[in-house]
Amino acid sequence: MKYLFPALLIFCQMSVYSQSNQSEDWPNLRKYADSNKLLPAKTIGEKRIVFMGNSITEFWKQIDSSFFANKSFVNRGISGQTSSQMLLRFRQDVIDIKPDVVVILAGINDIAENTGPISLEDILGNIISMCELAKTNKIKVVLSSVLPANKFLWRMNIKPAEKVIRLNDMIRSYAAKNNIVFLDYYSAMVDDQKGLGKEFSEDGVHPNLKGYKIMEPLVVKAISKALKHKN
């Protein structure tokens, strides 16, 4: 199957959102608990990279599994998650598995209010906290822009385009001031309606295979740059 159908993607978003609010395990620490324990020790010279994110990260491994055939790439995306949930599981799903670099992609589900209303400043605050935790533990950071979106099929009352632009400006500014690699997916994928280009997505939020093929060389370049950083 080349990619998940849009209806299934939206169902996954809504299902996880509902479960996350009803479950005692709100950040979904259980999802990767066993996988984390089974990760082999790094080999000599290996550079481990963790991808922390939401459905865009989680589905990446399903839609283009060949990219994650690289054993040093560890996918820790969870569909539907907001930055608040990612922050709560950051120690378990990033720090404890001792990567050299973490690629953080967060914010779109916050804008969609998956776990309730939240200001752009508080979204950025959660992202900053993840960066600070990473730096304290000598993990280099790649901060990703939020992908473009001008609609949510599961939240039609929310118009996200301008918030996405403002949040990306805030993330870019923070990265520049703190010598963090900023990864700009937005510019490579936005259309003339401030949305995700139709050739890159079936539902306006989640990339299809062509979308991920745009993202992959960008993230590889950003990881390489991060590995060369002295801090």
NORKACOR-V178533 format. One record per backbone hydrogen bond with DSSP energy under -1.0 kcal/mol. CO is the residue of the C=O (numbers start at 1). NH is the residue of the N-H. Records with the same first field share a line. If there is no record, write none. Layout:
# NORKACOR-V178533
CO->NH + NH
This chain:
# NORKACOR-V178533
5->9
6->10
7->11
8->12
9->13
10->14
11->15
12->16
13->17
14->18
15->19
16->20
17->21
18->22
19->23
24->26
25->28
32->36
33->37
34->38
43->46
48->100 + 101
49->74
50->103
51->76
52->105
53->78
54->58
55->59
59->63
60->64
64->67
70->73
72->49
74->51
78->81
82->86
83->87
84->88
85->89
89->93
90->94 + 95
91->96
94->97
95->98
100->140
101->50
102->142
103->52
104->144
107->111
108->112
109->114
110->113
113->116
119->123
120->124
121->125
122->126
123->127
124->128
125->129
126->130
127->131
128->132
129->133
130->134
131->135
132->136
133->137
134->139
135->138
140->102
141->181
142->104
143->183
152->155
155->158
160->164
161->165
162->166
163->167
164->168
165->169
166->170
167->171
168->172
169->173
170->174
171->175
172->176
173->177
174->178
175->180
181->143
183->145 + 185
186->189 + 190
189->197
191->194
195->191
197->200
200->208
208->212
209->213
210->214
211->215
212->216
215->219
216->220
217->221
218->222
219->223
220->224
221->225
222->226
223->227
226->229
